Amino acid sequence: MSSIHVIAELKQQKKKIMQTINELREEKKKVEEKYLSIKGEENKIYDEIRRCRDAYEYDRLQMRLNVISNQRKTIEQRLREIEKKLRGQEEELERVKHRIEYLKPKG
């Protein structure tokens, strides 16, 4: 009877992990969209800098580029954190699945 109770607890844990994985995937998708948007903005500023002839305009673009670059770096860091959490949750899910299979009665 105790193994059935443990299996039920593991199934609950599996359900929570899967929910967490789905939430992390959604968050990753949103962060990736924001990252692509900022990356596009950064590339656009680089193009403007290459075509720029005015020193004042060049300095203004450099300031915008610094702000956008800092935002991109922050978002990249957040993206790496999410991916690390996602990998950890997926590994935990595999461990729980293997444990459930091991504890299931044979026959």
TIRO-2110 file (N, C-alpha, C; in Angstrom, 1 decimal):
// TIRO-2110
0.8, -1.2, 0.0, N, 1, A
0.0, 0.0, 0.0, CA, 1, A
0.9, 1.3, 0.0, C, 1, A
2.0, 1.2, 0.7, N, 2, A
2.8, 2.4, 0.8, CA, 2, A
3.4, 2.8, -0.6, C, 2, A
3.7, 1.8, -1.4, N, 3, A
4.3, 2.2, -2.7, CA, 3, A
3.2, 2.8, -3.6, C, 3, A
1.9, 2.5, -3.4, N, 4, A
0.9, 3.1, -4.2, CA, 4, A
0.7, 4.6, -3.7, C, 4, A
0.9, 4.8, -2.5, N, 5, A
0.9, 6.2, -1.9, CA, 5, A
2.1, 7.0, -2.5, C, 5, A
3.2, 6.4, -2.5, N, 6, A
4.4, 7.1, -3.1, CA, 6, A
4.2, 7.4, -4.5, C, 6, A
3.6, 6.4, -5.3, N, 7, A
3.4, 6.6, -6.7, CA, 7, A
2.4, 7.8, -6.9, C, 7, A
1.4, 7.9, -6.1, N, 8, A
0.4, 9.0, -6.2, CA, 8, A
1.1, 10.3, -5.9, C, 8, A
2.0, 10.3, -4.9, N, 9, A
2.7, 11.6, -4.6, CA, 9, A
3.6, 11.9, -5.8, C, 9, A
4.3, 10.9, -6.4, N, 10, A
5.1, 11.2, -7.5, CA, 10, A
4.4, 11.7, -8.7, C, 10, A
3.2, 11.2, -8.9, N, 11, A
2.3, 11.6, -10.0, CA, 11, A
1.9, 13.1, -9.8, C, 11, A
1.6, 13.5, -8.6, N, 12, A
1.3, 14.9, -8.2, CA, 12, A
2.5, 15.7, -8.5, C, 12, A
3.7, 15.3, -8.1, N, 13, A
4.9, 16.0, -8.3, CA, 13, A
5.2, 16.2, -9.8, C, 13, A
4.9, 15.1, -10.6, N, 14, A
5.1, 15.1, -12.0, CA, 14, A
4.2, 16.2, -12.6, C, 14, A
3.0, 16.3, -12.2, N, 15, A
2.0, 17.2, -12.7, CA, 15, A
2.5, 18.7, -12.4, C, 15, A
3.0, 18.9, -11.2, N, 16, A
3.4, 20.2, -10.8, CA, 16, A
4.7, 20.6, -11.7, C, 16, A
5.5, 19.7, -11.9, N, 17, A
6.7, 19.9, -12.7, CA, 17, A
6.3, 20.2, -14.1, C, 17, A
5.4, 19.5, -14.7, N, 18, A
5.0, 19.8, -16.1, CA, 18, A
4.3, 21.1, -16.2, C, 18, A
3.6, 21.5, -15.1, N, 19, A
3.0, 22.9, -15.1, CA, 19, A
4.1, 23.9, -15.1, C, 19, A
5.1, 23.7, -14.3, N, 20, A
6.2, 24.7, -14.2, CA, 20, A
6.9, 24.7, -15.5, C, 20, A
7.1, 23.6, -16.2, N, 21, A
7.8, 23.6, -17.5, CA, 21, A
7.0, 24.4, -18.5, C, 21, A
5.7, 24.2, -18.5, N, 22, A
4.9, 25.0, -19.4, CA, 22, A
4.9, 26.5, -19.2, C, 22, A
4.9, 26.9, -17.9, N, 23, A
5.0, 28.3, -17.5, CA, 23, A
6.4, 28.8, -18.0, C, 23, A
7.5, 28.1, -17.8, N, 24, A
8.8, 28.5, -18.2, CA, 24, A
8.9, 28.6, -19.7, C, 24, A
8.3, 27.7, -20.4, N, 25, A
8.3, 27.8, -21.9, CA, 25, A
7.6, 29.0, -22.4, C, 25, A
6.4, 29.3, -21.8, N, 26, A
5.7, 30.6, -22.1, CA, 26, A
6.5, 31.8, -21.8, C, 26, A
7.1, 31.8, -20.7, N, 27, A
8.0, 33.0, -20.3, CA, 27, A
9.2, 33.1, -21.3, C, 27, A
9.8, 32.0, -21.6, N, 28, A
10.9, 32.0, -22.5, CA, 28, A
10.4, 32.5, -23.9, C, 28, A
9.3, 32.1, -24.3, N, 29, A
8.8, 32.6, -25.6, CA, 29, A
8.6, 34.1, -25.6, C, 29, A
8.0, 34.7, -24.5, N, 30, A
7.9, 36.1, -24.4, CA, 30, A
9.2, 36.8, -24.4, C, 30, A
10.1, 36.3, -23.6, N, 31, A
11.5, 36.9, -23.5, CA, 31, A
12.2, 36.9, -24.9, C, 31, A
12.0, 35.8, -25.6, N, 32, A
12.7, 35.6, -26.9, CA, 32, A
12.1, 36.7, -27.9, C, 32, A
10.8, 36.9, -27.8, N, 33, A
10.2, 37.9, -28.7, CA, 33, A
10.7, 39.3, -28.4, C, 33, A
10.8, 39.6, -27.1, N, 34, A
11.4, 40.9, -26.7, CA, 34, A
12.8, 41.0, -27.1, C, 34, A
13.6, 39.9, -27.0, N, 35, A
15.0, 39.9, -27.4, CA, 35, A
15.1, 40.2, -28.9, C, 35, A
14.3, 39.5, -29.7, N, 36, A
14.4, 39.7, -31.1, CA, 36, A
14.0, 41.2, -31.5, C, 36, A
13.1, 41.7, -30.8, N, 37, A
12.7, 43.1, -31.0, CA, 37, A
13.8, 44.1, -30.7, C, 37, A
14.5, 43.9, -29.6, N, 38, A
15.6, 44.7, -29.2, CA, 38, A
16.8, 44.5, -30.1, C, 38, A
17.0, 43.3, -30.5, N, 39, A
18.1, 43.0, -31.4, CA, 39, A
17.9, 43.7, -32.7, C, 39, A
16.7, 43.7, -33.2, N, 40, A
16.3, 44.4, -34.4, CA, 40, A
16.6, 45.9, -34.3, C, 40, A
16.2, 46.4, -33.2, N, 41, A
16.4, 47.9, -32.9, CA, 41, A
17.9, 48.2, -32.9, C, 41, A
18.7, 47.3, -32.3, N, 42, A
20.1, 47.5, -32.2, CA, 42, A
20.7, 47.4, -33.6, C, 42, A
20.3, 46.5, -34.4, N, 43, A
20.8, 46.4, -35.8, CA, 43, A
20.5, 47.7, -36.6, C, 43, A
19.3, 48.2, -36.4, N, 44, A
18.8, 49.4, -37.0, CA, 44, A
19.7, 50.6, -36.6, C, 44, A
20.0, 50.7, -35.4, N, 45, A
20.9, 51.8, -34.9, CA, 45, A
22.3, 51.6, -35.5, C, 45, A
22.8, 50.4, -35.6, N, 46, A
24.1, 50.2, -36.2, CA, 46, A
24.1, 50.7, -37.6, C, 46, A
23.1, 50.4, -38.4, N, 47, A
23.0, 50.8, -39.7, CA, 47, A
22.9, 52.3, -39.8, C, 47, A
22.2, 53.0, -38.9, N, 48, A
22.2, 54.4, -38.9, CA, 48, A
23.5, 55.0, -38.6, C, 48, A
24.2, 54.4, -37.7, N, 49, A
25.6, 54.9, -37.3, CA, 49, A
26.5, 54.8, -38.5, C, 49, A
26.4, 53.7, -39.3, N, 50, A
27.3, 53.6, -40.4, CA, 50, A
27.1, 54.6, -41.5, C, 50, A
25.8, 55.1, -41.6, N, 51, A
25.5, 56.1, -42.6, CA, 51, A
25.6, 57.5, -42.1, C, 51, A
25.8, 57.7, -40.8, N, 52, A
25.8, 59.0, -40.2, CA, 52, A
27.1, 59.8, -40.6, C, 52, A
26.9, 61.1, -40.8, N, 53, A
28.0, 62.0, -41.2, CA, 53, A
28.1, 63.1, -40.1, C, 53, A
27.1, 63.4, -39.4, N, 54, A
27.1, 64.4, -38.4, CA, 54, A
27.6, 63.9, -37.1, C, 54, A
28.5, 64.7, -36.4, N, 55, A
29.1, 64.3, -35.2, CA, 55, A
28.0, 64.3, -34.0, C, 55, A
27.1, 65.3, -34.0, N, 56, A
26.1, 65.4, -33.0, CA, 56, A
25.1, 64.2, -33.2, C, 56, A
24.7, 63.9, -34.4, N, 57, A
23.8, 62.7, -34.6, CA, 57, A
24.5, 61.4, -34.2, C, 57, A
25.8, 61.3, -34.5, N, 58, A
26.6, 60.1, -34.2, CA, 58, A
26.6, 59.9, -32.7, C, 58, A
26.9, 61.0, -31.9, N, 59, A
26.9, 60.9, -30.4, CA, 59, A
25.5, 60.5, -29.9, C, 59, A
24.4, 61.0, -30.5, N, 60, A
23.1, 60.7, -30.1, CA, 60, A
22.8, 59.2, -30.3, C, 60, A
23.2, 58.7, -31.5, N, 61, A
23.0, 57.3, -31.8, CA, 61, A
23.8, 56.4, -30.9, C, 61, A
25.0, 56.8, -30.6, N, 62, A
25.9, 56.0, -29.7, CA, 62, A
25.2, 55.9, -28.3, C, 62, A
24.6, 57.0, -27.8, N, 63, A
23.9, 56.9, -26.5, CA, 63, A
22.7, 55.9, -26.6, C, 63, A
21.9, 56.0, -27.7, N, 64, A
20.8, 55.1, -27.9, CA, 64, A
21.3, 53.7, -28.0, C, 64, A
22.4, 53.5, -28.7, N, 65, A
23.0, 52.2, -28.8, CA, 65, A
23.4, 51.6, -27.5, C, 65, A
24.0, 52.4, -26.6, N, 66, A
24.4, 52.0, -25.3, CA, 66, A
23.2, 51.5, -24.5, C, 66, A
22.1, 52.3, -24.5, N, 67, A
20.9, 51.9, -23.8, CA, 67, A
20.4, 50.6, -24.3, C, 67, A
20.3, 50.5, -25.6, N, 68, A
19.7, 49.3, -26.2, CA, 68, A
20.6, 48.1, -25.9, C, 68, A
21.9, 48.3, -26.0, N, 69, A
22.9, 47.1, -25.7, CA, 69, A
22.7, 46.6, -24.3, C, 69, A
22.6, 47.6, -23.4, N, 70, A
22.4, 47.2, -22.0, CA, 70, A
21.1, 46.4, -21.8, C, 70, A
20.0, 46.8, -22.4, N, 71, A
18.8, 46.1, -22.4, CA, 71, A
18.9, 44.7, -23.0, C, 71, A
19.6, 44.6, -24.1, N, 72, A
19.8, 43.3, -24.7, CA, 72, A
20.6, 42.4, -23.8, C, 72, A
21.6, 42.9, -23.2, N, 73, A
22.4, 42.1, -22.3, CA, 73, A
21.6, 41.6, -21.1, C, 73, A
20.8, 42.4, -20.6, N, 74, A
19.9, 42.1, -19.5, CA, 74, A
18.9, 41.0, -19.9, C, 74, A
18.3, 41.1, -21.1, N, 75, A
17.4, 40.1, -21.6, CA, 75, A
18.1, 38.8, -21.9, C, 75, A
19.3, 38.9, -22.4, N, 76, A
20.1, 37.7, -22.7, CA, 76, A
20.3, 36.9, -21.4, C, 76, A
20.7, 37.7, -20.3, N, 77, A
20.9, 37.0, -19.0, CA, 77, A
19.6, 36.4, -18.5, C, 77, A
18.5, 37.0, -18.7, N, 78, A
17.2, 36.5, -18.2, CA, 78, A
16.9, 35.2, -19.0, C, 78, A
17.2, 35.3, -20.3, N, 79, A
16.9, 34.1, -21.2, CA, 79, A
17.8, 32.9, -20.8, C, 79, A
19.0, 33.2, -20.4, N, 80, A
19.9, 32.1, -20.0, CA, 80, A
19.4, 31.5, -18.6, C, 80, A
18.9, 32.4, -17.8, N, 81, A
18.3, 31.9, -16.5, CA, 81, A
17.1, 31.0, -16.7, C, 81, A
16.2, 31.4, -17.6, N, 82, A
15.0, 30.6, -17.9, CA, 82, A
15.4, 29.3, -18.5, C, 82, A
16.4, 29.3, -19.4, N, 83, A
16.8, 28.0, -20.1, CA, 83, A
17.4, 27.1, -19.0, C, 83, A
18.2, 27.7, -18.1, N, 84, A
18.8, 26.8, -17.0, CA, 84, A
17.7, 26.2, -16.2, C, 84, A
16.7, 27.0, -15.8, N, 85, A
15.6, 26.5, -15.0, CA, 85, A
14.8, 25.4, -15.7, C, 85, A
14.6, 25.7, -17.0, N, 86, A
13.9, 24.7, -17.8, CA, 86, A
14.6, 23.4, -17.9, C, 86, A
15.9, 23.5, -18.1, N, 87, A
16.7, 22.2, -18.2, CA, 87, A
16.6, 21.5, -16.9, C, 87, A
16.7, 22.2, -15.8, N, 88, A
16.6, 21.6, -14.4, CA, 88, A
15.3, 20.9, -14.2, C, 88, A
14.2, 21.6, -14.6, N, 89, A
12.9, 21.0, -14.4, CA, 89, A
12.7, 19.8, -15.3, C, 89, A
13.2, 19.8, -16.5, N, 90, A
13.1, 18.7, -17.4, CA, 90, A
13.9, 17.5, -16.9, C, 90, A
15.0, 17.7, -16.3, N, 91, A
15.8, 16.6, -15.7, CA, 91, A
15.0, 16.1, -14.5, C, 91, A
14.4, 16.9, -13.7, N, 92, A
13.7, 16.5, -12.6, CA, 92, A
12.5, 15.7, -13.0, C, 92, A
11.8, 16.1, -14.1, N, 93, A
10.7, 15.3, -14.6, CA, 93, A
11.1, 13.9, -15.1, C, 93, A
12.3, 13.8, -15.7, N, 94, A
12.7, 12.5, -16.1, CA, 94, A
13.0, 11.6, -14.9, C, 94, A
13.6, 12.2, -13.9, N, 95, A
13.9, 11.4, -12.7, CA, 95, A
12.6, 10.9, -12.1, C, 95, A
11.6, 11.8, -12.0, N, 96, A
10.3, 11.4, -11.4, CA, 96, A
9.6, 10.3, -12.3, C, 96, A
9.7, 10.4, -13.6, N, 97, A
9.1, 9.4, -14.5, CA, 97, A
9.8, 8.1, -14.3, C, 97, A
11.1, 8.1, -14.2, N, 98, A
11.9, 6.8, -14.0, CA, 98, A
11.5, 6.2, -12.6, C, 98, A
11.4, 7.0, -11.6, N, 99, A
11.0, 6.5, -10.3, CA, 99, A
9.6, 5.9, -10.3, C, 99, A
8.7, 6.6, -11.0, N, 100, A
7.3, 6.0, -11.1, CA, 100, A
7.4, 4.7, -11.8, C, 100, A
8.1, 4.6, -12.9, N, 101, A
8.2, 3.3, -13.6, CA, 101, A
8.8, 2.2, -12.7, C, 101, A
9.8, 2.6, -11.9, N, 102, A
10.5, 1.6, -11.1, CA, 102, A
9.6, 1.1, -10.0, C, 102, A
8.7, 2.0, -9.4, N, 103, A
7.9, 1.7, -8.3, CA, 103, A
6.6, 1.0, -8.7, C, 103, A
6.2, 1.1, -10.0, N, 104, A
5.0, 0.4, -10.5, CA, 104, A
5.1, -1.1, -10.3, C, 104, A
4.0, -1.7, -9.8, N, 105, A
4.0, -3.1, -9.6, CA, 105, A
4.1, -3.8, -11.0, C, 105, A
4.9, -4.8, -11.0, N, 106, A
5.1, -5.6, -12.3, CA, 106, A
4.1, -6.8, -12.3, C, 106, A
3.6, -7.0, -13.4, N, 107, A
2.7, -8.2, -13.6, CA, 107, A
1.3, -7.8, -13.7, C, 107, A
END
